[in-house]
């Protein structure tokens, strides 16, 4: 996977996610791919991607996603930051997300493994503030 190939793959992912196109989405991945959208969850196996994305399409609408390529350390691996927004179907609840993909590609250009770290919040919500206290003993 070179830079042009990665950009084309990300553009196809964008079209599939924004268009809620489960068929288009499945074509981007190998059948034995594993998709982990958080590090502490069992991966979704490639053979279940179609049902996985159809289920998401039932609860999401007005999807939008953008990507920044952070690194392409080898022909098989890419690290990408994504920013997205989506509305829960049947509501006006707009959410925005930010995440990192670590993608591993097969020689044919399809993704063979996805590791993702993602965070979502209500759109426009203020940043969370953490309070730290230091105590002297």
BELNOR-V150113 format. One record per residue. N is the residue number from 1. RES is the residue in three letters. PHI is phi in degrees with one decimal (999 if undefined). BURIAL is b if it has 16 or more other ideal C-beta (glycine too) atoms within 10 Angstrom, else e. Layout:
BEGIN
n=N res=RES phi=PHI burial=BURIAL
n=N res=RES phi=PHI burial=BURIAL
END
This chain:
BEGIN
n=1 res=UNK phi=999 burial=b
n=2 res=UNK phi=-97.6 burial=e
n=3 res=UNK phi=-60.7 burial=e
n=4 res=UNK phi=-63.2 burial=e
n=5 res=UNK phi=-64.5 burial=e
n=6 res=UNK phi=-64.5 burial=b
n=7 res=UNK phi=-61.4 burial=e
n=8 res=UNK phi=-66.2 burial=e
n=9 res=UNK phi=-63.5 burial=b
n=10 res=UNK phi=-64.5 burial=b
n=11 res=UNK phi=-64.7 burial=e
n=12 res=UNK phi=-68.1 burial=e
n=13 res=UNK phi=-61.8 burial=b
n=14 res=UNK phi=-58.1 burial=b
n=15 res=UNK phi=-60.6 burial=e
n=16 res=UNK phi=-67.7 burial=b
n=17 res=UNK phi=-70.6 burial=b
n=18 res=UNK phi=-67.1 burial=e
n=19 res=UNK phi=-89.0 burial=e
n=20 res=UNK phi=51.2 burial=b
n=21 res=UNK phi=-100.3 burial=e
n=22 res=UNK phi=-61.3 burial=b
n=23 res=UNK phi=-63.0 burial=e
n=24 res=UNK phi=-63.7 burial=e
n=25 res=UNK phi=-64.8 burial=b
n=26 res=UNK phi=-59.0 burial=b
n=27 res=UNK phi=-64.1 burial=e
n=28 res=UNK phi=-82.3 burial=b
n=29 res=UNK phi=-126.7 burial=b
n=30 res=UNK phi=-72.7 burial=e
n=31 res=UNK phi=-65.0 burial=e
n=32 res=UNK phi=-97.7 burial=e
n=33 res=UNK phi=-60.4 burial=b
n=34 res=UNK phi=-121.3 burial=b
n=35 res=UNK phi=-117.8 burial=b
n=36 res=UNK phi=-111.5 burial=b
n=37 res=UNK phi=-91.0 burial=e
n=38 res=UNK phi=-146.2 burial=e
n=39 res=UNK phi=-73.3 burial=e
n=40 res=UNK phi=-114.4 burial=e
n=41 res=UNK phi=-137.8 burial=e
n=42 res=UNK phi=-64.0 burial=e
n=43 res=UNK phi=-69.1 burial=e
n=44 res=UNK phi=-83.8 burial=b
n=45 res=UNK phi=-75.4 burial=e
n=46 res=UNK phi=-51.4 burial=b
n=47 res=UNK phi=-66.7 burial=e
n=48 res=UNK phi=-105.7 burial=e
n=49 res=UNK phi=-59.8 burial=b
n=50 res=UNK phi=-60.3 burial=e
n=51 res=UNK phi=-64.6 burial=e
n=52 res=UNK phi=-57.5 burial=b
n=53 res=UNK phi=-76.3 burial=b
n=54 res=UNK phi=-64.7 burial=e
n=55 res=UNK phi=-63.5 burial=e
n=56 res=UNK phi=-63.2 burial=e
n=57 res=UNK phi=-63.1 burial=b
n=58 res=UNK phi=-75.6 burial=e
n=59 res=UNK phi=-116.2 burial=e
n=60 res=UNK phi=-118.2 burial=b
n=61 res=UNK phi=-153.0 burial=e
n=62 res=UNK phi=52.7 burial=e
n=63 res=UNK phi=-72.9 burial=b
n=64 res=UNK phi=-145.3 burial=e
n=65 res=UNK phi=-143.8 burial=b
n=66 res=UNK phi=-132.3 burial=e
n=67 res=UNK phi=-128.0 burial=b
n=68 res=UNK phi=-126.3 burial=e
n=69 res=UNK phi=-78.1 burial=e
n=70 res=UNK phi=-92.6 burial=e
n=71 res=UNK phi=-161.2 burial=e
n=72 res=UNK phi=-131.3 burial=b
n=73 res=UNK phi=-70.0 burial=e
n=74 res=UNK phi=-156.8 burial=e
n=75 res=UNK phi=-68.1 burial=e
n=76 res=UNK phi=-102.0 burial=e
n=77 res=UNK phi=-130.2 burial=e
n=78 res=UNK phi=-139.7 burial=b
n=79 res=UNK phi=-121.2 burial=e
n=80 res=UNK phi=-132.9 burial=b
n=81 res=UNK phi=-93.5 burial=e
n=82 res=UNK phi=-123.3 burial=b
n=83 res=UNK phi=-130.9 burial=e
n=84 res=UNK phi=-142.4 burial=b
n=85 res=UNK phi=-142.8 burial=e
n=86 res=UNK phi=-155.6 burial=b
n=87 res=UNK phi=-112.8 burial=b
n=88 res=UNK phi=-70.6 burial=e
n=89 res=UNK phi=-55.8 burial=e
n=90 res=UNK phi=80.7 burial=e
n=91 res=UNK phi=-135.0 burial=e
n=92 res=UNK phi=-107.2 burial=e
n=93 res=UNK phi=-73.6 burial=e
n=94 res=UNK phi=-93.7 burial=e
n=95 res=UNK phi=-123.1 burial=e
n=96 res=UNK phi=-123.2 burial=b
n=97 res=UNK phi=-132.3 burial=e
n=98 res=UNK phi=-142.0 burial=e
n=99 res=UNK phi=-158.5 burial=b
n=100 res=UNK phi=-124.0 burial=e
n=101 res=UNK phi=-103.7 burial=b
n=102 res=UNK phi=-112.6 burial=b
n=103 res=UNK phi=-109.0 burial=b
n=104 res=UNK phi=-116.8 burial=b
n=105 res=UNK phi=-110.2 burial=b
n=106 res=UNK phi=-81.0 burial=e
n=107 res=UNK phi=-57.5 burial=e
n=108 res=UNK phi=-82.9 burial=e
n=109 res=UNK phi=92.1 burial=e
n=110 res=UNK phi=-86.3 burial=b
n=111 res=UNK phi=-77.8 burial=b
n=112 res=UNK phi=-107.1 burial=b
n=113 res=UNK phi=-162.7 burial=b
n=114 res=UNK phi=-128.3 burial=b
n=115 res=UNK phi=-118.0 burial=b
n=116 res=UNK phi=-135.4 burial=b
n=117 res=UNK phi=-123.5 burial=e
n=118 res=UNK phi=-139.9 burial=e
n=119 res=UNK phi=-137.8 burial=e
n=120 res=UNK phi=-128.0 burial=e
n=121 res=UNK phi=-153.0 burial=e
n=122 res=UNK phi=-59.9 burial=e
n=123 res=UNK phi=-56.6 burial=e
n=124 res=UNK phi=79.6 burial=e
n=125 res=UNK phi=-64.2 burial=e
n=126 res=UNK phi=-67.4 burial=e
n=127 res=UNK phi=-62.4 burial=e
n=128 res=UNK phi=-68.0 burial=e
n=129 res=UNK phi=-112.5 burial=e
n=130 res=UNK phi=-101.5 burial=e
n=131 res=UNK phi=-112.1 burial=e
n=132 res=UNK phi=-120.5 burial=e
n=133 res=UNK phi=-122.8 burial=e
n=134 res=UNK phi=-115.5 burial=e
n=135 res=UNK phi=-115.4 burial=e
n=136 res=UNK phi=-90.6 burial=e
n=137 res=UNK phi=-101.9 burial=e
END
